[in-house]
Amino acid sequence: MSTAPFSDPAAVASYTQDTPAKVPGLADLHRMTTVLLGERAESTAHILVVGAGGGLELQAMAEARPGWRFTGVDPSPAMLDIARRTTAAHAARIALLEGTVDDAPAGPFGGATCLLVLHFLDRGERLRSLREIRRRLTPGAALVTAHHTAPDGEAERWLTRSAAFARRVGTDPSRDAASAKAMAERLPLLSPAEEEALLREAGFCAPALFYAAFSFRGWVAYAG
Ligand SMILES: C[S@@+](CC[C@H](N)C(=O)[O-])C[C@H]1O[C@@H](n2cnc3c(N)ncnc32)[C@H](O)[C@@H]1O
């Protein structure tokens, strides 16, 4: 799956305005993520943020937990530039690195996030990335993931609802259905059961669903 759109500065310029309008409850997803990480992370923890482009989750967590510091990795320089601007007020506690989890330091980290990223990666690359995240976590530390899924194998129905939500004004069912079809063809989506199996295969324990919003699902799981 190509993530080329994220490398085009013009295409990502409005990311921080557009994304909260497209992902139901995004601000609360960030608040829940902070709570879930905080159950296992110390007040001075170092948190790994995989796919940190845009900086929205970094900004939310840095504001809510003044003692945490962060390393964010993202392969897109354009998205990292936006993250740098979004998180400028907390720059002293945030290191931003160009690359994937493979380029992140060894840690150990007291928690990790991977938000709105894994739906771009095919199963093999997801498994590899999840294993690399797990290797960098303190045993028992939490990982929070959230992204598009294919609930009960009904990807298009739920993606159509997500497209309708993102539209905000008016209705256009045929355009929403077409955009859902394109996404279903483009994104290597997994069912919720496959998602949980993959987390376990990567060495995480007790994956628990905590967020469900049309085609989006979020899990917390713990480094084994
Ligand atoms: C939809 S954005 C999500 C950004 C941010 N996590 C958020 O929730 O707003 C997807 C991001 O994943 C990044 N990305 C793509 N492939 C990646 C990979 N293999 N590892 C880490 N990040 C990746 C893209 O560059 C892009 O910045």
The ligand as an SDF file (V2000), in Angstrom:
LIG
                    3D

 27 29  0  0  0  0  0  0  0  0999 V2000
   -3.3810    9.3290    8.5220 C   0  0  0  0  0  0  0  0  0  0  0  0
   -1.7800    9.7740    9.0500 S   0  0  0  0  0  0  0  0  0  0  0  0
   -1.9090    9.5900   10.8160 C   0  0  0  0  0  0  0  0  0  0  0  0
   -0.9970   10.5020   11.5660 C   0  0  0  0  0  0  0  0  0  0  0  0
   -1.2430   10.5800   13.0790 C   0  0  0  0  0  0  0  0  0  0  0  0
   -0.8870    9.3470   13.7290 N   0  0  0  0  0  0  0  0  0  0  0  0
   -2.6680   10.9280   13.4090 C   0  0  0  0  0  0  0  0  0  0  0  0
   -3.3490   10.0990   14.0290 O   0  0  0  0  0  0  0  0  0  0  0  0
   -3.1210   12.0280   13.0730 O   0  0  0  0  0  0  0  0  0  0  0  0
   -0.8160    8.3570    8.6010 C   0  0  0  0  0  0  0  0  0  0  0  0
    0.6670    8.5720    8.8530 C   0  0  0  0  0  0  0  0  0  0  0  0
    1.3380    7.3080    8.8000 O   0  0  0  0  0  0  0  0  0  0  0  0
    2.6050    7.5230    8.2250 C   0  0  0  0  0  0  0  0  0  0  0  0
    3.1430    6.2220    7.8180 N   0  0  0  0  0  0  0  0  0  0  0  0
    2.9890    5.5810    6.6380 C   0  0  0  0  0  0  0  0  0  0  0  0
    3.6410    4.3900    6.6500 N   0  0  0  0  0  0  0  0  0  0  0  0
    4.2140    4.2900    7.8910 C   0  0  0  0  0  0  0  0  0  0  0  0
    5.0130    3.3000    8.5270 C   0  0  0  0  0  0  0  0  0  0  0  0
    5.3600    2.1710    7.9190 N   0  0  0  0  0  0  0  0  0  0  0  0
    5.4320    3.5420    9.7900 N   0  0  0  0  0  0  0  0  0  0  0  0
    5.0830    4.6740   10.4270 C   0  0  0  0  0  0  0  0  0  0  0  0
    4.3180    5.6360    9.8700 N   0  0  0  0  0  0  0  0  0  0  0  0
    3.8950    5.4540    8.6220 C   0  0  0  0  0  0  0  0  0  0  0  0
    2.3220    8.5260    7.1150 C   0  0  0  0  0  0  0  0  0  0  0  0
    3.4910    9.1660    6.6800 O   0  0  0  0  0  0  0  0  0  0  0  0
    1.3440    9.4570    7.7940 C   0  0  0  0  0  0  0  0  0  0  0  0
    1.9900   10.5320    8.4380 O   0  0  0  0  0  0  0  0  0  0  0  0
  1  2  1  0
  2  3  1  0
  2 10  1  0
  3  4  1  0
  4  5  1  0
  5  6  1  0
  5  7  1  0
  7  8  2  0
  7  9  1  0
 10 11  1  0
 11 12  1  0
 11 26  1  0
 12 13  1  0
 13 14  1  0
 13 24  1  0
 14 15  1  0
 14 23  1  0
 15 16  2  0
 16 17  1  0
 17 18  1  0
 17 23  2  0
 18 19  1  0
 18 20  2  0
 20 21  1  0
 21 22  2  0
 22 23  1  0
 24 25  1  0
 24 26  1  0
 26 27  1  0
M  CHG  2   2   1   9  -1
M  END
$$$$
